[in-house]
Amino acid sequence: MIDSLNISVKKTAASRIGQLDFANIPFGKIYADHLFSAEYVDGEWKDPQITPYEDLRISPASPALHYGISIFEGLKAYKNDKGEVLVFRPGKNFDRMNISAERMCMPLIPESLYFEGLNALLDLDRDWVPSAQGTSLYIRPFLFSNDDYIGIRPSQDFKFMIITCPVGAYYAKPVKVKIETHYTRAIEGGSGYCKTGCNYGPAIYPAKLAQEKGYDQLLWTDGKEHKYIEESGTMNVMFVIDGKLITPSLEDSILNGITRDSVLTLAKDWCMEVEERRIEIKELISAIQDKKVQEVFGAGTAATIAQIERIGYDGVDYELPAVETREFSQKVLKTLDAIKYGHMEDKFNWIHTV
Ligand code: COI
């Protein structure tokens, strides 16, 4: 295990930052100048390094390519008025990454590797962190099998990397979701609670079918009965019904979202009634018909707080209350932004300053 890293740094000869239009940042298209990487070989972490962002060399037999032996995280860094780089809840991502690693038979990532790698990379590429409201530096740590072996077995060699990209909004406007009752994202005993590519790749086809019908995303339901709401393809989902904040409880088919946790924490701090429990589709649809549903929104790192304006179910579209009337989620978004950009006291100790 690495105790204190000796990270080797090779800087880019020519920064690409001039290619970035800070006034118009797309999601996930332009990557910062450097990346962090380390290898896991012969049961040990080695070679922590920062190098220019470039394409990888990987064995064509890598189980990452064949069997999806790969996990990832998503977190964001912001810039405050003093030009400091503030990272939102990186410890939560670290914990979750190791939960995913265990499920995928991967080695745990040492805390020092994750934090020292992250700090060094963000320090070097701090100019890439945008400061305008609604923008941030998206950070993508990932770990994949680097074996040169096509058989099915727990892999032995791995690569851990962190790449970053400046981002604007993931959803530029309120989203329309369809409740999915045929395809399954995850099932009890599966890997739904992990951030592994295996949960995301197969979800794209059903989402594409919904997009062809005018929806932006799916609202996944449980894989056994397709009776209970689980999460959306890119975020957890939350409802304000009769003044109560209600969100699906964390089954092993649901991702333990960090934005989800932050919203629940704020709601409890504001003395709002909160319920984490199973939500039947039937209950949701009746509550919409009875005009008891006041707000529906997604919560995710990339998506932040994404308003949901329409829910499609069984061939019927249900329009939801106007976004301007949604006091709770508007206040949550404002508060989270104020904490992330350093405009408000960080009373929950969520910010890690680089
Ligand atoms: C994130 O929110 O960080 C995710 O990994 C979701 C993905 C849609 C970008």
Residues whose N, C-alpha, C, O or C-beta is under 5 A from the ligand:
A	BS01	COI	G74 L75 T234 G300 T301 A302 A303
